[in-house]
Amino acid sequence: MISIDVSLVVVVLNFLLLMFILQKVLYKPIKDMLQKRETQVLTDIDEANKSKEDAKILVEQKDKEYKNSISEARVLRDKIKKEAEYDAEKIIQEAYENRKSIVSETEQQLVNEKIKVKKALEKELAALVSNLSGQVLSEKITSDKDRELINRVINTRSK
């Protein structure tokens, strides 16, 4: 038969005591630490996924803002272009009207100058005729004298 010796009982008790101590000192703290680490890793993964979703939403939002900005810039550019075209047309119209006004004023000035010159020529011609008549009446004129008289009158008037 098998005999159970005291030493066997001591070895078994020693083993059980060692197992109890290992359970309390090593196994449980290591298990708790691993469980905390696993919880931390899962939390970090969840936070990373949440941050990824937030980043995706932010990118979509910024993309929408960018597209809106582009659209607003186009609208503003078109508005400015239309205003510039309107202003250019207005300036051209004003220049055309100004040109017409200047041409009209110049034509009026030319008419006035023509009238003045005509009156001056009429006065001068009247003086010449009067002078020539006086000379013709005072002397008998031959054709040579007539030419000489006309040349003399013209020369005196040109000076």
PyMOL CGO cylinders between C-alpha atoms (Angstrom):
from pymol import cmd
from pymol.cgo import CYLINDER

trace = [
    CYLINDER, 0.00, 0.00, 0.00, 0.92, 3.50, -0.36, 0.3, 1, 1, 1, 1, 1, 1,
    CYLINDER, 0.92, 3.50, -0.36, 2.21, 5.05, 2.64, 0.3, 1, 1, 1, 1, 1, 1,
    CYLINDER, 2.21, 5.05, 2.64, 1.72, 8.69, 3.24, 0.3, 1, 1, 1, 1, 1, 1,
    CYLINDER, 1.72, 8.69, 3.24, 4.60, 10.11, 4.83, 0.3, 1, 1, 1, 1, 1, 1,
    CYLINDER, 4.60, 10.11, 4.83, 4.75, 13.38, 6.73, 0.3, 1, 1, 1, 1, 1, 1,
    CYLINDER, 4.75, 13.38, 6.73, 7.14, 14.76, 4.21, 0.3, 1, 1, 1, 1, 1, 1,
    CYLINDER, 7.14, 14.76, 4.21, 4.54, 14.30, 1.48, 0.3, 1, 1, 1, 1, 1, 1,
    CYLINDER, 4.54, 14.30, 1.48, 2.03, 16.25, 3.51, 0.3, 1, 1, 1, 1, 1, 1,
    CYLINDER, 2.03, 16.25, 3.51, 4.58, 19.02, 4.08, 0.3, 1, 1, 1, 1, 1, 1,
    CYLINDER, 4.58, 19.02, 4.08, 5.37, 19.17, 0.36, 0.3, 1, 1, 1, 1, 1, 1,
    CYLINDER, 5.37, 19.17, 0.36, 1.67, 19.36, -0.51, 0.3, 1, 1, 1, 1, 1, 1,
    CYLINDER, 1.67, 19.36, -0.51, 1.09, 22.05, 2.11, 0.3, 1, 1, 1, 1, 1, 1,
    CYLINDER, 1.09, 22.05, 2.11, 4.15, 23.91, 0.86, 0.3, 1, 1, 1, 1, 1, 1,
    CYLINDER, 4.15, 23.91, 0.86, 2.82, 23.73, -2.68, 0.3, 1, 1, 1, 1, 1, 1,
    CYLINDER, 2.82, 23.73, -2.68, -0.60, 24.99, -1.64, 0.3, 1, 1, 1, 1, 1, 1,
    CYLINDER, -0.60, 24.99, -1.64, 0.94, 27.80, 0.40, 0.3, 1, 1, 1, 1, 1, 1,
    CYLINDER, 0.94, 27.80, 0.40, 3.14, 28.77, -2.55, 0.3, 1, 1, 1, 1, 1, 1,
    CYLINDER, 3.14, 28.77, -2.55, 0.12, 28.75, -4.86, 0.3, 1, 1, 1, 1, 1, 1,
    CYLINDER, 0.12, 28.75, -4.86, -1.82, 30.97, -2.45, 0.3, 1, 1, 1, 1, 1, 1,
    CYLINDER, -1.82, 30.97, -2.45, 1.06, 33.44, -2.15, 0.3, 1, 1, 1, 1, 1, 1,
    CYLINDER, 1.06, 33.44, -2.15, 1.58, 33.50, -5.93, 0.3, 1, 1, 1, 1, 1, 1,
    CYLINDER, 1.58, 33.50, -5.93, -2.14, 34.05, -6.41, 0.3, 1, 1, 1, 1, 1, 1,
    CYLINDER, -2.14, 34.05, -6.41, -2.18, 37.04, -4.05, 0.3, 1, 1, 1, 1, 1, 1,
    CYLINDER, -2.18, 37.04, -4.05, 1.20, 38.56, -4.86, 0.3, 1, 1, 1, 1, 1, 1,
    CYLINDER, 1.20, 38.56, -4.86, 1.72, 37.93, -8.58, 0.3, 1, 1, 1, 1, 1, 1,
    CYLINDER, 1.72, 37.93, -8.58, -1.22, 36.51, -10.44, 0.3, 1, 1, 1, 1, 1, 1,
    CYLINDER, -1.22, 36.51, -10.44, -3.95, 38.89, -9.27, 0.3, 1, 1, 1, 1, 1, 1,
    CYLINDER, -3.95, 38.89, -9.27, -1.90, 42.14, -9.73, 0.3, 1, 1, 1, 1, 1, 1,
    CYLINDER, -1.90, 42.14, -9.73, -0.69, 41.01, -13.15, 0.3, 1, 1, 1, 1, 1, 1,
    CYLINDER, -0.69, 41.01, -13.15, -4.23, 40.06, -14.12, 0.3, 1, 1, 1, 1, 1, 1,
    CYLINDER, -4.23, 40.06, -14.12, -5.54, 43.44, -12.88, 0.3, 1, 1, 1, 1, 1, 1,
    CYLINDER, -5.54, 43.44, -12.88, -2.76, 45.28, -14.73, 0.3, 1, 1, 1, 1, 1, 1,
    CYLINDER, -2.76, 45.28, -14.73, -3.50, 43.39, -17.97, 0.3, 1, 1, 1, 1, 1, 1,
    CYLINDER, -3.50, 43.39, -17.97, -7.19, 44.06, -17.59, 0.3, 1, 1, 1, 1, 1, 1,
    CYLINDER, -7.19, 44.06, -17.59, -6.54, 47.79, -17.02, 0.3, 1, 1, 1, 1, 1, 1,
    CYLINDER, -6.54, 47.79, -17.02, -4.22, 47.82, -20.03, 0.3, 1, 1, 1, 1, 1, 1,
    CYLINDER, -4.22, 47.82, -20.03, -6.86, 46.11, -22.17, 0.3, 1, 1, 1, 1, 1, 1,
    CYLINDER, -6.86, 46.11, -22.17, -9.47, 48.63, -21.00, 0.3, 1, 1, 1, 1, 1, 1,
    CYLINDER, -9.47, 48.63, -21.00, -7.07, 51.51, -21.75, 0.3, 1, 1, 1, 1, 1, 1,
    CYLINDER, -7.07, 51.51, -21.75, -6.32, 50.14, -25.24, 0.3, 1, 1, 1, 1, 1, 1,
    CYLINDER, -6.32, 50.14, -25.24, -10.05, 49.75, -25.97, 0.3, 1, 1, 1, 1, 1, 1,
    CYLINDER, -10.05, 49.75, -25.97, -10.70, 53.27, -24.69, 0.3, 1, 1, 1, 1, 1, 1,
    CYLINDER, -10.70, 53.27, -24.69, -7.87, 54.63, -26.85, 0.3, 1, 1, 1, 1, 1, 1,
    CYLINDER, -7.87, 54.63, -26.85, -9.25, 52.80, -29.90, 0.3, 1, 1, 1, 1, 1, 1,
    CYLINDER, -9.25, 52.80, -29.90, -12.72, 54.23, -29.25, 0.3, 1, 1, 1, 1, 1, 1,
    CYLINDER, -12.72, 54.23, -29.25, -11.28, 57.73, -28.85, 0.3, 1, 1, 1, 1, 1, 1,
    CYLINDER, -11.28, 57.73, -28.85, -9.24, 57.30, -32.03, 0.3, 1, 1, 1, 1, 1, 1,
    CYLINDER, -9.24, 57.30, -32.03, -12.35, 56.20, -33.92, 0.3, 1, 1, 1, 1, 1, 1,
    CYLINDER, -12.35, 56.20, -33.92, -14.28, 59.14, -32.50, 0.3, 1, 1, 1, 1, 1, 1,
    CYLINDER, -14.28, 59.14, -32.50, -11.46, 61.53, -33.45, 0.3, 1, 1, 1, 1, 1, 1,
    CYLINDER, -11.46, 61.53, -33.45, -11.40, 59.99, -36.92, 0.3, 1, 1, 1, 1, 1, 1,
    CYLINDER, -11.40, 59.99, -36.92, -15.15, 60.57, -37.31, 0.3, 1, 1, 1, 1, 1, 1,
    CYLINDER, -15.15, 60.57, -37.31, -14.79, 64.13, -35.98, 0.3, 1, 1, 1, 1, 1, 1,
    CYLINDER, -14.79, 64.13, -35.98, -11.97, 64.75, -38.44, 0.3, 1, 1, 1, 1, 1, 1,
    CYLINDER, -11.97, 64.75, -38.44, -14.07, 63.34, -41.28, 0.3, 1, 1, 1, 1, 1, 1,
    CYLINDER, -14.07, 63.34, -41.28, -16.98, 65.63, -40.30, 0.3, 1, 1, 1, 1, 1, 1,
    CYLINDER, -16.98, 65.63, -40.30, -14.59, 68.59, -40.04, 0.3, 1, 1, 1, 1, 1, 1,
    CYLINDER, -14.59, 68.59, -40.04, -13.11, 67.82, -43.47, 0.3, 1, 1, 1, 1, 1, 1,
    CYLINDER, -13.11, 67.82, -43.47, -16.61, 67.64, -44.98, 0.3, 1, 1, 1, 1, 1, 1,
    CYLINDER, -16.61, 67.64, -44.98, -17.54, 70.92, -43.27, 0.3, 1, 1, 1, 1, 1, 1,
    CYLINDER, -17.54, 70.92, -43.27, -14.37, 72.65, -44.51, 0.3, 1, 1, 1, 1, 1, 1,
    CYLINDER, -14.37, 72.65, -44.51, -14.98, 71.23, -48.00, 0.3, 1, 1, 1, 1, 1, 1,
    CYLINDER, -14.98, 71.23, -48.00, -18.50, 72.71, -47.97, 0.3, 1, 1, 1, 1, 1, 1,
    CYLINDER, -18.50, 72.71, -47.97, -17.12, 76.05, -46.74, 0.3, 1, 1, 1, 1, 1, 1,
    CYLINDER, -17.12, 76.05, -46.74, -14.50, 75.96, -49.51, 0.3, 1, 1, 1, 1, 1, 1,
    CYLINDER, -14.50, 75.96, -49.51, -17.13, 75.25, -52.16, 0.3, 1, 1, 1, 1, 1, 1,
    CYLINDER, -17.13, 75.25, -52.16, -19.34, 78.03, -50.74, 0.3, 1, 1, 1, 1, 1, 1,
    CYLINDER, -19.34, 78.03, -50.74, -16.38, 80.42, -50.79, 0.3, 1, 1, 1, 1, 1, 1,
    CYLINDER, -16.38, 80.42, -50.79, -15.65, 79.51, -54.41, 0.3, 1, 1, 1, 1, 1, 1,
    CYLINDER, -15.65, 79.51, -54.41, -19.31, 80.06, -55.29, 0.3, 1, 1, 1, 1, 1, 1,
    CYLINDER, -19.31, 80.06, -55.29, -19.41, 83.40, -53.46, 0.3, 1, 1, 1, 1, 1, 1,
    CYLINDER, -19.41, 83.40, -53.46, -16.18, 84.46, -55.18, 0.3, 1, 1, 1, 1, 1, 1,
    CYLINDER, -16.18, 84.46, -55.18, -17.70, 83.65, -58.58, 0.3, 1, 1, 1, 1, 1, 1,
    CYLINDER, -17.70, 83.65, -58.58, -20.85, 85.59, -57.76, 0.3, 1, 1, 1, 1, 1, 1,
    CYLINDER, -20.85, 85.59, -57.76, -18.78, 88.54, -56.52, 0.3, 1, 1, 1, 1, 1, 1,
    CYLINDER, -18.78, 88.54, -56.52, -16.53, 88.39, -59.60, 0.3, 1, 1, 1, 1, 1, 1,
    CYLINDER, -16.53, 88.39, -59.60, -19.57, 88.34, -61.91, 0.3, 1, 1, 1, 1, 1, 1,
    CYLINDER, -19.57, 88.34, -61.91, -21.13, 91.24, -60.01, 0.3, 1, 1, 1, 1, 1, 1,
    CYLINDER, -21.13, 91.24, -60.01, -17.94, 93.29, -60.20, 0.3, 1, 1, 1, 1, 1, 1,
    CYLINDER, -17.94, 93.29, -60.20, -17.58, 92.45, -63.89, 0.3, 1, 1, 1, 1, 1, 1,
    CYLINDER, -17.58, 92.45, -63.89, -21.15, 93.59, -64.59, 0.3, 1, 1, 1, 1, 1, 1,
    CYLINDER, -21.15, 93.59, -64.59, -20.58, 96.80, -62.62, 0.3, 1, 1, 1, 1, 1, 1,
    CYLINDER, -20.58, 96.80, -62.62, -17.35, 97.45, -64.52, 0.3, 1, 1, 1, 1, 1, 1,
    CYLINDER, -17.35, 97.45, -64.52, -19.09, 96.86, -67.84, 0.3, 1, 1, 1, 1, 1, 1,
    CYLINDER, -19.09, 96.86, -67.84, -21.90, 99.20, -66.78, 0.3, 1, 1, 1, 1, 1, 1,
    CYLINDER, -21.90, 99.20, -66.78, -19.41, 101.86, -65.68, 0.3, 1, 1, 1, 1, 1, 1,
    CYLINDER, -19.41, 101.86, -65.68, -17.44, 101.48, -68.92, 0.3, 1, 1, 1, 1, 1, 1,
    CYLINDER, -17.44, 101.48, -68.92, -20.62, 101.83, -70.96, 0.3, 1, 1, 1, 1, 1, 1,
    CYLINDER, -20.62, 101.83, -70.96, -21.60, 104.88, -68.92, 0.3, 1, 1, 1, 1, 1, 1,
    CYLINDER, -21.60, 104.88, -68.92, -18.17, 106.46, -69.43, 0.3, 1, 1, 1, 1, 1, 1,
    CYLINDER, -18.17, 106.46, -69.43, -18.32, 105.75, -73.16, 0.3, 1, 1, 1, 1, 1, 1,
    CYLINDER, -18.32, 105.75, -73.16, -21.81, 107.28, -73.35, 0.3, 1, 1, 1, 1, 1, 1,
    CYLINDER, -21.81, 107.28, -73.35, -20.67, 110.36, -71.42, 0.3, 1, 1, 1, 1, 1, 1,
    CYLINDER, -20.67, 110.36, -71.42, -17.63, 110.70, -73.70, 0.3, 1, 1, 1, 1, 1, 1,
    CYLINDER, -17.63, 110.70, -73.70, -19.87, 110.42, -76.76, 0.3, 1, 1, 1, 1, 1, 1,
    CYLINDER, -19.87, 110.42, -76.76, -22.23, 113.08, -75.41, 0.3, 1, 1, 1, 1, 1, 1,
    CYLINDER, -22.23, 113.08, -75.41, -19.28, 115.25, -74.44, 0.3, 1, 1, 1, 1, 1, 1,
    CYLINDER, -19.28, 115.25, -74.44, -17.86, 114.86, -77.95, 0.3, 1, 1, 1, 1, 1, 1,
    CYLINDER, -17.86, 114.86, -77.95, -21.21, 115.84, -79.43, 0.3, 1, 1, 1, 1, 1, 1,
    CYLINDER, -21.21, 115.84, -79.43, -21.33, 118.88, -77.16, 0.3, 1, 1, 1, 1, 1, 1,
    CYLINDER, -21.33, 118.88, -77.16, -17.80, 119.92, -78.08, 0.3, 1, 1, 1, 1, 1, 1,
    CYLINDER, -17.80, 119.92, -78.08, -18.50, 119.46, -81.79, 0.3, 1, 1, 1, 1, 1, 1,
    CYLINDER, -18.50, 119.46, -81.79, -21.70, 121.49, -81.47, 0.3, 1, 1, 1, 1, 1, 1,
    CYLINDER, -21.70, 121.49, -81.47, -19.91, 124.27, -79.58, 0.3, 1, 1, 1, 1, 1, 1,
    CYLINDER, -19.91, 124.27, -79.58, -17.07, 124.27, -82.11, 0.3, 1, 1, 1, 1, 1, 1,
    CYLINDER, -17.07, 124.27, -82.11, -19.52, 124.46, -85.00, 0.3, 1, 1, 1, 1, 1, 1,
    CYLINDER, -19.52, 124.46, -85.00, -21.28, 127.36, -83.30, 0.3, 1, 1, 1, 1, 1, 1,
    CYLINDER, -21.28, 127.36, -83.30, -17.94, 129.12, -82.76, 0.3, 1, 1, 1, 1, 1, 1,
    CYLINDER, -17.94, 129.12, -82.76, -17.08, 128.59, -86.43, 0.3, 1, 1, 1, 1, 1, 1,
    CYLINDER, -17.08, 128.59, -86.43, -20.42, 130.08, -87.48, 0.3, 1, 1, 1, 1, 1, 1,
    CYLINDER, -20.42, 130.08, -87.48, -19.84, 133.05, -85.18, 0.3, 1, 1, 1, 1, 1, 1,
    CYLINDER, -19.84, 133.05, -85.18, -16.30, 133.54, -86.52, 0.3, 1, 1, 1, 1, 1, 1,
    CYLINDER, -16.30, 133.54, -86.52, -17.59, 133.28, -90.08, 0.3, 1, 1, 1, 1, 1, 1,
    CYLINDER, -17.59, 133.28, -90.08, -20.16, 136.00, -89.34, 0.3, 1, 1, 1, 1, 1, 1,
    CYLINDER, -20.16, 136.00, -89.34, -17.49, 138.21, -87.73, 0.3, 1, 1, 1, 1, 1, 1,
    CYLINDER, -17.49, 138.21, -87.73, -15.09, 137.72, -90.65, 0.3, 1, 1, 1, 1, 1, 1,
    CYLINDER, -15.09, 137.72, -90.65, -17.90, 138.39, -93.12, 0.3, 1, 1, 1, 1, 1, 1,
    CYLINDER, -17.90, 138.39, -93.12, -18.81, 141.64, -91.33, 0.3, 1, 1, 1, 1, 1, 1,
    CYLINDER, -18.81, 141.64, -91.33, -15.15, 142.67, -91.18, 0.3, 1, 1, 1, 1, 1, 1,
    CYLINDER, -15.15, 142.67, -91.18, -14.70, 141.92, -94.87, 0.3, 1, 1, 1, 1, 1, 1,
    CYLINDER, -14.70, 141.92, -94.87, -17.87, 143.85, -95.69, 0.3, 1, 1, 1, 1, 1, 1,
    CYLINDER, -17.87, 143.85, -95.69, -16.57, 146.87, -93.75, 0.3, 1, 1, 1, 1, 1, 1,
    CYLINDER, -16.57, 146.87, -93.75, -13.16, 146.62, -95.38, 0.3, 1, 1, 1, 1, 1, 1,
    CYLINDER, -13.16, 146.62, -95.38, -14.72, 146.15, -98.81, 0.3, 1, 1, 1, 1, 1, 1,
    CYLINDER, -14.72, 146.15, -98.81, -16.96, 149.16, -98.23, 0.3, 1, 1, 1, 1, 1, 1,
    CYLINDER, -16.96, 149.16, -98.23, -13.91, 151.20, -97.25, 0.3, 1, 1, 1, 1, 1, 1,
    CYLINDER, -13.91, 151.20, -97.25, -12.04, 150.01, -100.32, 0.3, 1, 1, 1, 1, 1, 1,
    CYLINDER, -12.04, 150.01, -100.32, -14.98, 150.78, -102.60, 0.3, 1, 1, 1, 1, 1, 1,
    CYLINDER, -14.98, 150.78, -102.60, -15.35, 154.20, -101.01, 0.3, 1, 1, 1, 1, 1, 1,
    CYLINDER, -15.35, 154.20, -101.01, -11.65, 154.91, -101.32, 0.3, 1, 1, 1, 1, 1, 1,
    CYLINDER, -11.65, 154.91, -101.32, -11.51, 153.62, -104.87, 0.3, 1, 1, 1, 1, 1, 1,
    CYLINDER, -11.51, 153.62, -104.87, -14.62, 155.58, -105.83, 0.3, 1, 1, 1, 1, 1, 1,
    CYLINDER, -14.62, 155.58, -105.83, -13.06, 158.72, -104.44, 0.3, 1, 1, 1, 1, 1, 1,
    CYLINDER, -13.06, 158.72, -104.44, -9.91, 158.19, -106.41, 0.3, 1, 1, 1, 1, 1, 1,
    CYLINDER, -9.91, 158.19, -106.41, -11.80, 157.28, -109.59, 0.3, 1, 1, 1, 1, 1, 1,
    CYLINDER, -11.80, 157.28, -109.59, -13.89, 160.37, -109.34, 0.3, 1, 1, 1, 1, 1, 1,
    CYLINDER, -13.89, 160.37, -109.34, -10.90, 162.57, -108.67, 0.3, 1, 1, 1, 1, 1, 1,
    CYLINDER, -10.90, 162.57, -108.67, -8.94, 161.44, -111.72, 0.3, 1, 1, 1, 1, 1, 1,
    CYLINDER, -8.94, 161.44, -111.72, -9.65, 159.99, -115.04, 0.3, 1, 1, 1, 1, 1, 1,
    CYLINDER, -9.65, 159.99, -115.04, -8.58, 156.43, -115.02, 0.3, 1, 1, 1, 1, 1, 1,
    CYLINDER, -8.58, 156.43, -115.02, -7.14, 154.50, -117.90, 0.3, 1, 1, 1, 1, 1, 1,
    CYLINDER, -7.14, 154.50, -117.90, -6.80, 150.77, -117.80, 0.3, 1, 1, 1, 1, 1, 1,
    CYLINDER, -6.80, 150.77, -117.80, -3.15, 151.02, -116.80, 0.3, 1, 1, 1, 1, 1, 1,
    CYLINDER, -3.15, 151.02, -116.80, -3.98, 153.54, -114.11, 0.3, 1, 1, 1, 1, 1, 1,
    CYLINDER, -3.98, 153.54, -114.11, -6.85, 151.32, -113.02, 0.3, 1, 1, 1, 1, 1, 1,
    CYLINDER, -6.85, 151.32, -113.02, -4.52, 148.39, -112.47, 0.3, 1, 1, 1, 1, 1, 1,
    CYLINDER, -4.52, 148.39, -112.47, -1.95, 150.52, -110.77, 0.3, 1, 1, 1, 1, 1, 1,
    CYLINDER, -1.95, 150.52, -110.77, -4.60, 152.00, -108.50, 0.3, 1, 1, 1, 1, 1, 1,
    CYLINDER, -4.60, 152.00, -108.50, -5.97, 148.57, -107.58, 0.3, 1, 1, 1, 1, 1, 1,
    CYLINDER, -5.97, 148.57, -107.58, -2.47, 147.26, -106.85, 0.3, 1, 1, 1, 1, 1, 1,
    CYLINDER, -2.47, 147.26, -106.85, -1.68, 150.29, -104.72, 0.3, 1, 1, 1, 1, 1, 1,
    CYLINDER, -1.68, 150.29, -104.72, -4.90, 149.93, -102.72, 0.3, 1, 1, 1, 1, 1, 1,
    CYLINDER, -4.90, 149.93, -102.72, -4.28, 146.23, -102.22, 0.3, 1, 1, 1, 1, 1, 1,
    CYLINDER, -4.28, 146.23, -102.22, -0.70, 146.89, -101.13, 0.3, 1, 1, 1, 1, 1, 1,
    CYLINDER, -0.70, 146.89, -101.13, -1.74, 149.55, -98.67, 0.3, 1, 1, 1, 1, 1, 1,
    CYLINDER, -1.74, 149.55, -98.67, -4.45, 147.28, -97.23, 0.3, 1, 1, 1, 1, 1, 1,
    CYLINDER, -4.45, 147.28, -97.23, -2.14, 144.27, -96.92, 0.3, 1, 1, 1, 1, 1, 1,
    CYLINDER, -2.14, 144.27, -96.92, 0.36, 146.22, -94.88, 0.3, 1, 1, 1, 1, 1, 1,
]
cmd.load_cgo(trace, "trace")
